[in-house]
């Protein structure tokens, strides 16, 4: 059985920059589907412009320091 607390944590290596604009992540990052259909790790600005929202099938927001899910 999956630990619910672990399900709300990023399990990959700590990401460093946005897949679209290459800006360094400062405090949060978004694992998000884009309006073009592909998924990526996005900064706040690119998430606002290209992301489709938060939730199952759309995207999740993570704290860069703790790697805990904070939205979606």
C-alpha positions in Angstrom: 0.0 0.0 0.0 1.3 3.5 -0.9 2.0 5.9 1.9 -0.3 8.9 1.3 2.4 11.3 2.5 4.9 9.9 -0.1 2.3 10.2 -2.9 2.4 14.0 -2.3 6.1 14.3 -2.8 8.3 14.7 -5.9 10.3 11.5 -6.4 12.7 12.5 -9.2 15.9 14.4 -8.8 15.5 18.1 -7.8 14.7 20.0 -11.0 16.7 23.2 -11.6 15.2 25.0 -14.6 12.1 25.5 -16.7 11.7 23.2 -19.8 10.3 26.1 -21.8 12.3 29.2 -21.0 15.3 27.7 -19.1 14.8 30.1 -16.1 16.1 28.8 -12.8 13.3 27.6 -10.4 13.2 29.9 -7.3 10.7 28.4 -4.9 8.2 26.4 -6.8 7.9 24.4 -10.0 5.0 22.9 -11.9 4.8 19.4 -13.5 2.2 20.4 -16.0 0.5 19.6 -19.3 0.8 22.4 -21.7 -1.8 23.8 -24.1 0.2 22.1 -26.9 -0.4 18.7 -25.2 3.1 17.9 -24.0 4.1 17.8 -20.4 7.0 19.6 -18.8 8.5 21.1 -15.7 7.6 24.8 -15.8 8.4 28.0 -14.0 5.5 30.1 -12.7 5.4 32.4 -15.7 5.4 29.6 -18.3 2.8 27.7 -16.3 0.6 30.8 -16.4 1.1 31.2 -20.1 1.2 27.6 -21.4 -0.1 25.4 -18.6 -3.7 24.0 -18.5 -4.3 24.3 -14.7 -3.8 22.1 -11.6 -5.4 18.8 -10.9 -5.4 15.2 -12.1 -4.6 15.2 -15.8 -3.5 18.8 -15.8 -0.6 19.5 -13.4 0.8 19.7 -9.9 2.8 22.4 -8.1 5.7 21.5 -5.9 7.8 23.3 -3.3 11.4 23.4 -4.6 13.0 23.0 -1.2 10.8 20.3 0.4 9.7 18.7 -2.8 6.2 18.4 -1.3 3.2 18.8 -3.5 1.5 22.2 -2.8 -1.2 22.1 -5.4 -3.0 20.0 -7.9 
